[in-house]
Amino acid sequence: MQDVQRSPRACEEYTVAVVCAMELEMSAVRYMLDVEHRSLPTKEGDFNIYILGELQGHNVVLACLPGNQGKGSAAIHDIRLGDVVVSMPEGQYGGVVQYDLGKETDDGFALKGFLSPPPPLLRGAVMKMRSDHRVRESRAEEFVSAMLQRGRRLSVYERPSADLDVLFETDYPHDPQNFTCKKCDQQKSVSRSCREFEGPEIHYGLIASGDRVVRSTAKRSEIIRNVGNILCFEMEAAGLLTEFSCIVIRGISDYADSHKNDNWQHYAAATAAACTKELLTYIDPEVASAVPVSSKDAASYWGNGLAARHVFHGKGVQNSGSGHFSIGKDLNIC
């Protein structure tokens, strides 16, 4: 695919439409385009994200259905401290799973009820950002660096040394008599290859939400057995989603085990904020402001009886999982 170029064409000039069910399908077609065109304004009430371009002489418009993105239970997630997880629907879940809401049955723990998926406008923006990141790095590191230039006191948000990012084997608990992990057996750590780039990676999928901090590998594994392909654990989103339909963004500050510490809390908050800032570049403020905030019209638009707003709501520190799971910090975009 060539660089984005040429002046926007009229909508009527696009004669081929490609509608994809998943972002990965849309990206495959997108990067087959001979030329990608700049976006055109959308009509009032249309919250879909479109990609325009040219393919073999045809003017093509790509669209991705903002629905479930499939179940990725076989995927291996190389999640590390400082990375970011963005909630997105998978399988029967809307993006955030309240893992402690349910009942015990003869077949094990059964979840009760489901939380609402993100609204179409946010889902479309996430899919466009994710597609962009298939060929370039996210802007998270850029935004964090710019923030650090605003004052010396903000240096607490700098990225900690990679030596402080250690994932221990699941059967190796932390000695409660040791305040830090300096005396932990490094032979019990999981060997992971070095990344080509130092900045945070952004992951998309399910976030588990409950009313307790998870710092036990046994509990972590139990939740994953009950729910499935969980990327992240946290404590506030489930309560928020009973009032608002939103996207949840978490920076990873620990691995949801007994080795939990505070070394990565500030940086994880910064990367979540940076991801939020980048995501908002994909949303036209005028389009977002046109979405109703309350009233029957809002409930009708969101389709779940809930009012909604496109504002973000900062939250406190959470846990994180890596390798397969994570818990982290911070922003909910509603």
Secondary structure, 3 states (H helix, E strand, C coil): CCCECCCCCCHHHCCEEEEECCHHHHHHHHCCCCEEECCCCCCCCCCCCEEEEEECCEEEEEEECCCCCCCCCCCCCCCCCCCEEEECCECCECCEEECCCEEEECCEEEECCCCCCCCHHHHHHHHHHHHHCCCCCCCHHHHHHHHHCCCHHHHHHCCCCHHHCCCECCCCCCCCCCCCCCCCCHHHECCCCCCCCCCCCEEEEEEEECCCCCCCHHHHHHHHHHHCCEEEEECCHHHHHCCCCCEEEEEEEECCCCCCCCCCHHHHHHHHHHHHHHHHCCCCHHHHHCCCCCHHHHHHHHCCCCCCCCCEECCCCCCCCCCCCCEEECCEEC
